[in-house]
């Protein structure tokens, strides 16, 4: 399979299909450090990044925000003093799409 971070997100509307559990497990094995969480019944991809200090946390958050804006696919970002938590899911379909794994891989690559 292509390296996820090199792939491009495709437009995802409400008619897109959620990934199956087998697809999720296959893609999850390609994004080291990421985990599946369930929030209000919605599967999401989550990773915590240790940044060492607040300035680095803010800088990393801004780089993620700039990338997300160029693709029009936006994560939840939790900024703390020495860490940034990033959570990806596809809002339109209320769950996980391949786009989320692509963006997780791109996020890890930015770090």
N, C-alpha and C positions, 0 to 999 in steps of 0.2 A: 504494500500500500504506500501511496505517496506520503512523504513527511507532512504531517498536518499543518505545521507552521508555514509551509510553502503554498498551501491551497488557499483559494479565495472563497469568501462567503457568497452564497447565492441568496437572492431575495427569498424571504420566507414570510408567507402570509398565513392567515388563519386556516387555510385549507391544507397546509403542509402537514405531513404525518410525523407523529412523535417517533423517536427511535425505540426499537424493541429492546428488551433487557439484554439479549445477546449482542445487539449492535452497540449498546452502551458499554458492556463489558469489554468488547473488542477495542473500542475507541479509548476507553479509560486506560487500557494498558499502554497506550501511546502518549499519555500525558502524565509524566512522573510527578508525584506530589499532590495531585488533584484527587478529590474524593467526591462521591455522590452524597448529597444531603437531601432530605425531604422537608420542605417548608410549606405548611398549609396544603399538603397533599401534592405539591409540585416538586418533581425531581430537578435538582440544580447541581452544577459543578462548582466546587469551592476549593480555594487554595489560600494558605496563609504565607506571606512572604516576610521574612525578617529583614528589616532595612537598617538597623543599628541606631538610627536617630530620626528626629522629626523632619529635618530638611530633606533627607533621602526618601522618607515616606511621602512627603508632598511631591517631590520630583517624580517618583515612580507613579504616583496617582495621576499626575498631569500627563505623563507619557501614555498611560493606558487610556485616559480620556481623549487625547488627541487621536490615537489609533481608532478607538471606538467611534468617534465622530466621523472619521473618513469613510467608515464602512456602514454607518448608521445602524450599529448593533451595540447596545450599551449594557454594561454589567452593573451590578451593585458593587460599590467600593466602600470598604470600611477602613478609614485612615486612623491609625493610632500612633503614639509616639515613635515606636521602633518596629512597627509592622503595618502591613497593608493586607487586608483580606479582600479577595476578588471572588465574586460569585456570578457565574454565567448561566443563563437559561433563555429560552425564546419566549418572550412575553405573549406573542400572538397565539402560540399553540399551548401555552401553559405547561412547558416541559422542555425536554432536551431534543435538540436537532443537531445534525453534524456541524452546523455553524458554530455551536457552542464549544465543541471540542477543538475546532480550528482556532477560535479566538483564545481558548485556554492555552493552546500550544504557542500562539503568537505572544500571549502575555508572559508565559514562562521564558520565551526567547528574549523578550525585552528586559527581563530581570537580570 
